Amino acid sequence: MPVLQDENHVFLLCPTSAECVSRTGELTMPTPYTGQGTRVGAGHYMNHDVWLEDYGDGGVYVIGLDEKVLLFYVDGPGDMIFNRWQCHKDQWESMWLSAFGVTTIKIDKAASSLSLES
């Protein structure tokens, strides 16, 4: 599963994005100002500008607000909010690029480059 983390914190686990890879052939950076869209097989939860990484009984919401990106985990059964975090939208993209190298990873290209390294 794709994970965005540093040495101290896990910021985002991406189970929904990973599940959608088989349908789209790519892993895309969660875009805080848009939802995942129907192309990936994800429904629009609440409105079209919320990105949700669904964990079953909750999930992480990635929301853009002005120039900031807000992440927070909502535990569904208890309606509790855990692990709130925010950054500037430029830092969000920079973190993703630092972890994955590009904002959209084409899986066929990633698989062929991995086989070359083996």
Steps between C-alpha positions, in 0.01 A plus 500: 500500500635846418594694813599864538718528810814644646726362773253605772147490357278313259303773325294296257430137422344454157290180495232642268759632257682165505175314435427724200837425335365179343227703323705803399854369461637789702544633851413868520588752769191576710394839371361707784273713280328217313346163577625171360233493233297221354779390263680333788184334626475717810175671580471863599464512874307807613623722216732504201800681649583258782755222454432204731731208567244258643601262778161332540400639841639843423763656284733786426356810337727713282347845464629818339411825674642814341876434477502226766456126489319346795522132589301335773397150590139444602419182692153414369347303788598754764485811279834599646761706314860386539835609357417842360775651291535793262758645266528742210393354163856542365635295794238232431615456142865521604451221756331278243774565242767430760338166584394380153689716247190597296141596574362214288675164487414296191505143627617341174802734497568439871482122450739507202752720683485268802566195284804673349643562847453137614 
